[in-house]
Amino acid sequence: MNHQPNTKTIAGRSSSDGGELVAFRIGNQEFCIDIMAVREIRGWTPATPLPHAPSYVRGLINLRGTVLPVIDLAVRFGFEPREPSARSVIIVTEVGAQLVGLVVDAVSDILPTSAETIQPTPNVSSELATKFVKGVISIESRMISLVQLDDVLPSDGKAAA
């Protein structure tokens, strides 16, 4: 008899593998993404604006010869737009086959986790919230939302960006 273990996955890894998440802040809220999608974390660099780009696209930056779009996650998540400060950072991530920079206020932590620690997003959330947030992690007194990077770029923008 061939029994498959009943395990959840985090970015393609089984829960028995564990994993790590990069936690970051946008305003007073904490979010996290799978560390396996992160290529680097760098200080804020102004981006070259793109004409007719969505409001959440800050523009483009040149990263050692690779041009990548920079997404303002605060605007993408529907928060009030604000200018990045000297403390803001760009998390360079891989979304599908595309490198994308994500502007956040600060990176706060590296969190060890397993699928058992991730709770489903509550049903009271808006459709927009559940589009980006794939779960919630409660650590001590902190509530950290797990972001699904595949939905950060719109499907028509993935090819264009």
Residue, then its C-alpha position, 0 to 999 in steps of 0.5 A: m500500500n502506498h500512503q502519501p503523508n498529509t502535509k501542507t506546503i510552503a512554496g513547494r516544500s512540505s511542512s516537515d521541511g520547515g522553512e523561513l519567512v522574511a518579515f517586513r513592515i508597511g506602516n504599523q502592519e507586519f507581513c512576510i514572504d517565503i525567504m526562498a523568493v528573496r534574492e536580496i534586500r537593499g536600501w532605497t534607490p529612487a526608481t525611474p518612472l514609467p509612463h502610464a504604469p499603474s499607481y503602485v509601480r514606482g518605476l524601474i531600477n538597474l540592478r547590476g545590469t538587470v532592469l527590474p520593476v519596483i512595486d510599492l507594496a503599500v499602494r498595491f495593498g490599498f494603503e495611503p501612498r507615501e514617499p519612501s524614506a532613507r529607512s525604506v528598503i527594496i526586497v528583490t524577489e523572484v515572482g515566477a521568472q521575473l525579478v521584482g523589487l518590493v518597496v517596504d518600510a523596513v525588514s523586521d525579522i527572519l521567522p522559522t515556520s512550518a505549515e502548521t503555524i499558518q492559519p487561514t485568512p479569516n472570512v471577514s477579510s475583503e476580497l482584495a485582502t484575501k487576494f494578497v494574504k494567503g494566511v496569518i501567523s501569530i507569534e507572541s503578540r504579533m499577527i503577521s500576514l503571509v503574502q502570496l507573491d504571485d498576485v502582487l503583479p497583475s496577470d497582464g503585467k507579469a508579461a509586460a513588466 
